[in-house]
Amino acid sequence: MADHDVAELPLWVQISHAAGRIEQQLEDALAGSGLSLSKLAVLRQLTQSDEPLPLTQLARRLSCVKSNVTQLVDRLEAEGLVVREDDPDDRRSVRARITDSGRTRCEVGCDALHAREREIFAAINEAEGRMLGDVLKRLG
C-alpha cells in the first residue's frame, strides 16, 4: 500500500498499519539473534528479576495468559536460554530462570532492537517523539 493511500484511510487504520510495519521491522532486526519480540520480552523480564520467576507471575508481567508463557518458556528452554526449576514456595508451581546463554542472547537481541528503533524513529525529532508518546498514552 502506497503512503498516499494510507493517509486517506481512517486514523485507526493508519495507526494499525504503522504499528504492524514497525513490529515487522523489529522482528526482522531480531532475526539474527534467533529471538522474536515475545521471546525477548520473556528474557528481559527474567534478566530484570533478581530471582527466577513463577510462570504465572511472568504471564502477569507480560500481560498474557499462562499458556502463552508456557509455550515461550518451552522454546527458550529447548534453546538453552532458560531452565525450569521447582518453586520452593509452591510445589504446584514452576519457575523460569535465565541461563548465561540467555543473558548473552538477550543482550544481543536488545542491542539489535535498539539499533533498529533508532533507525525507525530517526524520521521524527525528539519533541515529536515526546508528543507521539503523549498522544499514544491518552489513546491507550
N, C-alpha and C positions, 0 to 999 in steps of 0.2 A: 504494500500500500504506500503510495507516494505521500510525502509530508504534507503537501497541499490538500490531499484528500482527507487526511487525519484531522486537520484544522477545521474542516467543515462538519465533523461529527460532534455529537453531544459531548459535553465536558467529561462526563463519567467514562465514556468510551475512550476519549483521549488519554485520561489518567490510566485506565486499564491497559491500553495499548503501550503507553510509555513504561509502565511497571513491568509488563511482560518482556519488552525489549531489554530493559535494564537487567531483569532477572536472568534472561538468557545470556547476556554478556558476562554477568558474574559467574554463572555456571560454566561458561566457556573458559573463563580465566582460571577456574579451579580445576579444570580437566587434567592439567599437567600434574597436579598433586594427587590425583586419584580420589579426590573428595567431591562431594556435592555440597550445596548450601546447607542441606539438612544434616549431613554427616559433620560438617564443620561446626554447626550450631551445637551439636552434642559435645564434640571435643572441646569447644570453647567453654561450655558450662562446666565440664569436668576439670579443665585447667584452672578455672577461676575458683573452684571449690578447694578447700583445704583437706577434704577427705572424700572418699568415694560417696557417690550419691545413690540413694534408692531410686529405682526406675520410676516409681510414682512421683517422687519429687522432681526428677529430671523432666518428666512429662509436664508437670505443672509449670516448671520454669520455662519450658519451650511452648507452652500453651497448645499442647496437642494431647491426643489420647495415648494411654499407656501402650496399646498395641503397636502404634507407630514407633514409639521409642524402643520397644522390644525388638522390632524388626531392624531398626537402625543399629542397635547395640549388637544384634546378631551379626550384621555385616561388618561392623567395626571390629568385633571380636575375631571374626574369621580372618581379618587382615592383620591381626596382632596389635591393633591400636587401642583396644580396650579389653579388660578382663572383668569377668563377673566374680563376685565373692558373696558369700552369705552375709546377711545383715545380722550382726551380733545382738541387736536390739529387737529384732522381729524375725523369727525363724521362717516365717512365710514369705519374707521379702528378700530380694536380691539387690545388691548394689553394683554399680559400674565404677571401675577405677581405670583411669587413663594410664597407658604404659609410656615408657620413654619414647618408643617409636611413635606413639600417638601424639605426644607433646611436640616432637620434631615435625610430624606431618601437619599438625595444627599450625605451627609457626610458619611453615612453607605456604600453607593454604591462606593464612591471614595476610601474609606478605603479598601474595598474588592478588587477593581480593582487594587489598588497599591500593595496589598499583592500578588495578582496573577502575576502581572507584574514582581515583584522581583523574584518569583519562575521561571517564564518562562525565564527571561534573566539572571538567575544565571549561565546558561550554557556558557555565554561569559563574558570576563573580561571587565573592563572599557574602555580600549584602543580599543578593538574590537567593543564595543558598539558605540564609537565615530566614528570609521571607517565605521561601518554599516550605521549610521546616515548620514554621509557624502555621501556615495555611493547612498543611497536612495534619498537624496536631488538632486543629479545630475541626477538620473534617472527620478525623478518626475518633 
